[in-house]
């Protein structure tokens, strides 16, 4: 009997241990599962909170990734715990079976059976209490999937709103830029109007302002289509698209491909460029051309010069049915002849300034000079107007160049900054050169220098750094001053220096773009000469510090560098955590040095990795450029070619158009001598620019306290005065006024000796700013005695 009891007890112990093991195993699994579910439920609450109030699109995208990861983990745990629950049930079944066998073997095992049953019941109860776990996990999975869908929808909504915001912002910037450029037209009118004689100020301003109306209508009619429509015959010379005629095929909410601006905004912005460009030409012909023929000329010029050049440089495949390059999409490929060869003109060096300057030169060579030029000095009527106009031009030029980014982004900011510094540098360099060579810094010199800098930086503004903008401005001030100075030496009559400032400045800026451009400023541009030199110097420096010779060596070393960077970062994080967690001040102080050492090692590891990555990128860039056959002088050569092409094209066609208009109007492009003498304000428009008295209609320009033009600034010589006796002041002023009038005959030698140095006339006293006092006295005596009689006496006062 004792043997059977021992067998029974052994079996009972085995069953009990098995059940106990199963209970413990199931309880542990259940607790672990409940803990996981609690964590997942907390995560779900956090996710749902974020979904209901997302910060931005980036958060939602990160959240969606987390949701998918949590969902995958939940599914994995469901499968895992289902297997564990099945394993627990199996263990319980085996334990129950063992207990039954023990009872049967013992025969007298009622108590054992009851114990086994109790254990089984307890296990069943325990299993039952955890049976809702899979259901909870399944519900959580569904909640997570729903949250993921909601997050994706919200992210899509925010993406859409963000896209709309970008479109609104970019379009707004383009509209503002268009308004800036439009303001440049009255700015130009003031700039030019102040430099002519007062009898021509209104006519000169009209020649600028009327372009707003004439070219403004022409542009939306056919001009934009000619400039930016698909290339006719794929030659890249001129474009055309019927749907761009009055924009009859364009909806108001159609967007320019590859940009966030509407087509309407682009049309208006480019239209302002087309308006101001022919207005620039008028400065060369001021004071001698008739209004009607001028209107015909600018219409023909925009058609045959401006629109083709705009197409050759700026046209892209915006209005093609299929992209020229499928990988780039619509708007990604240049279709103009010069654009396809890689010519860079961010805002109008070749299209606007070289073209206008060349047209100015051609026109003044075809048409006659002003009567009396260059023998008779011609004074500006108001440098107040000219300086004001220069300031408005400077202001508007920010839209001219900044708006050419066609986006409100860092590129627009870069172009804006380059514009500012170039204008400042050119104004300064012009004034300094003028001061050095002529003795006086003039207001007209400052105004001319500012405009020269703006002109020169225009083609480069979106491709150069601020230092490049400064260099271009400094050079433009000096070069354009010399070009204007040579005008009097060469004898051509460029009334307001349109060629000297715009033609020469535009050419200089377009060429210098090939020296100073960087792809780091504008990835759509190219690297110029300096960019190549800087890259080579950096490569040499990095090779020396990293000891890597080529890309393959870097590739082999990068994994180790990355691992070292990771370990150093972990070490620093650990040291930083230990320092932050330590409460004891003394111990905390002792942890400071290890933390700083860890930081230093992390910085060194990070620097080595960054240098290796940078060197690899630079070497790959060099390899790519070599493969494409591009060297340090490649872009410079392209810029010189494009600039010369634009200059010759505009010069030849403009000369032909000027001659044609002159002939078609009965050789009446220029006004007759009598009308020029009277003034174009009256003869062409029947008005006067400044109604300050009836004498204005007939009196010629009188000398006054006004600086001379930039080509003949005050000499800065000794100051003295001549006092005239023997005549009252009224008769003296009338006689002097008559002598100052422009006539068909050249002025006398005495007058030419005196006039350039006269600064003011007050009563019977003439104030001089230079010249020889004795010679001036003798010349003044002879001059006035011929007009007023032999009783005139002239004396010198210091």
Secondary structure, DSSP 8 states (H G I E B T S, - for coil): -HHHHHHHHHHHHHHHHHHHHHHHHHHHHHHHHHHHHHHHHHHHHHHHHHHHT---HHHHHHHHHHHHHHHHHHHHHHHHHHHHHHHHHHHHHHHHHHHHHHHHHHS--HHHHHHHHHHHHHHHHHHHHTTTHHHHHHHHHHHHHHHHHHHHHHHHHHHHHHHHHHHHHHHHHHHHHHHHHHHHHHHHHHHHHTTS-GGGHHHHHHHHHHHHHHHHHHIIIIIHHHHHS-BGGGSSS-B--GGGGGGTT--TT-B-TTSSSBHHHHHHHHHHHHHHHHHHHHHHHTTTB-HHHHHHHHHHHIIIIIHHHHHHHH-BGGG-SS-SSTTT-TT-SB-SHHHHTT---SSSIIIIIIHHHHHHHHHHHHS---TTTTTS----S-HHHHHHHHHHHHHHHHHHHHGGGSSSSHHHHHHHHHHHHHHHHHHHHHHHHHHHHHS---HHHHHHHHHHHHHHHHTTTTTS-HHHHHHHHHHHHHHHHHHHHHHHHHT---TT-HIIIIIHHHHHHHHHHHHH--TTT-TTS---HHHHHHHHHHHHHHHHHH---SHHHHHHHHHHHHHHHHHHHHHHHHHHHHHHH---HHHHHHHHHHHHHHHHHHHHHHHHHHHHHHHHHHHHHHHHHHHTT--TTHHHHHHHHHHHHHHHHHHHHHHHHHHHHHHHTTS-SB--HHHHHH-HHHHHHS--S--S-GGGGT------S----GGG-------EEEEEESS-HHHHHHHHHHHHS--SS---HHHHHHHTTEEEEETTEEEESSS-HHHHHHHHHHHHHHHH-TT-EEEEE-
